[in-house]
Amino acid sequence: MKLIVFCLFTIYCCSLVKASPMERKKLQEVLRELKMLKRDFPNTELMMNTPPKDIEDCCCLTALTCFRETLLQQFGISGKYQKKLYKSLNHTLTISGLNFCNTETSTTNCSTCHSHPKEKASEFFNRLESLVQRGLSRIN
Amino acid sequence: QPDCFYFSVLLDLCLLKKKSPDVDCLVVNLDYVSCKWNKTGTPEVNYTFYSKLGNDQWKICNHYLTENNVNIGCNQQVDSGDRFKTFRTRLTNGSENFEKGHELKKQVKLNPPTNLTVLNGSDFNLWFYWNHTSPAPLHCVEGEVRFRTNNNNWDFSKVSAGIQKYCINLPSSSSRYELQVRNRIDDSCGESIFWSDWSEPVVWGSNNSTYSKDLMSPWTPVIYLVGVISFILLAMLLMHHERLRIILVPVVPKPSPFLHNIEDWFQFSKGLKDNFKPDYNERACPVREYNYVSQSDVVSSDGSTCSVTTDQTDCSIEHDPEDLSSPFPSNPVSSEEVQKASV
């Protein structure tokens, strides 16, 4: 029994050690997919609910959810890059990589997705890109 | 009067626009934000500076930059992640209030890399290593290297993010290598538009090496001299020995429909050329076997001797012994030798 607990604990610790490089790779993958989608996106004037520029640390995951759901709503997952990006934004490594919140109490103050004003698609993609870059600049 | 009113309003607006200071902000090494408002010259008044990051409260400046006792800028401490938030600045002077928003994500200038060292690797390559002092993670910092050999032109090379070394393959031991490096934030972390300054240079190689591009060996002038002398000797040899010249430099015939004589195709000397003339006539020199006959045998014969009277001058061809071009040199034969040779 003790041996099993010890092995499980070791596996858990190892997973923590390896998480950072995997999160980094995942976020870099999200950036690549986003750049491909931006390049091929035809209508940059389309208006979409966009989280604000200044997102609190504890509201980043809420903003991520908003970006993902808006993408699904506007474009669906029929396109090659849309599908890849949606899956990547839904990945556990992406979520853990963009979780900047150290406390659990602040999430209730985050705005809902529909309350965000609509911005152009180009601005939508730029803010999503900034969010991912912010995550990468925090990972060691 | 309405015209005067509008004119004064316009004048006030123009003056106001002239007076409003322009604030420029730069994130230095991801440690602090440096804002200045002296781009158009030292301000006439002392402004009070406030800044606001994202949704935070306004903060007053606690470290001003001054020039002639006038505030011209402010340094404000920030966290590395704060550049992704909107940075607002406010300059106040009494009732005057100038606010401006800044996007600091790309307005970053890192300090130059430090501890630039060089090592001669076991693979006989030259390895350069350096560090960076900003709090940015290693995978967020990309570099650029410039190096030169023997003070020639600089060669530039990009170094990918996360790498802090550079290699020069198989360097020459007689050359001098100088290298510098600079860095900036990588695209994956919000690419900065400014490169850092170049680091302090590091030098490797011979201090006594000459900086000329071609280092001359001491044997080179000797080899050149030997070559020139050999060439002169060969030219002299060829000028005086036609046969040798023909062997070494074969004559290429130049056929022409207008030249009927084949010897005209070749550039031979006159003596050699004469030998090819169709009307050339050379008398054959008769060769007889010597047979000593006693006097008694000569008398008892019926007189039908086989002696052939020959022209004494048959074989005496005028011959210049120095003329080597004549293929058929003949020796003068005396008349006595002709008689002896009767069959």
Interface residues (C-beta under 8 A of the other chain):
Chain A: R24 L27 Q28 L31 K53 D54 E56 F100 S130 Q133 R134 L136 S137 R138 I139 N140
Chain B: G54 N55 S80 G81 F84 K85 T86 K105 A136 P137 H139 C140 I185 S188 C189 G190
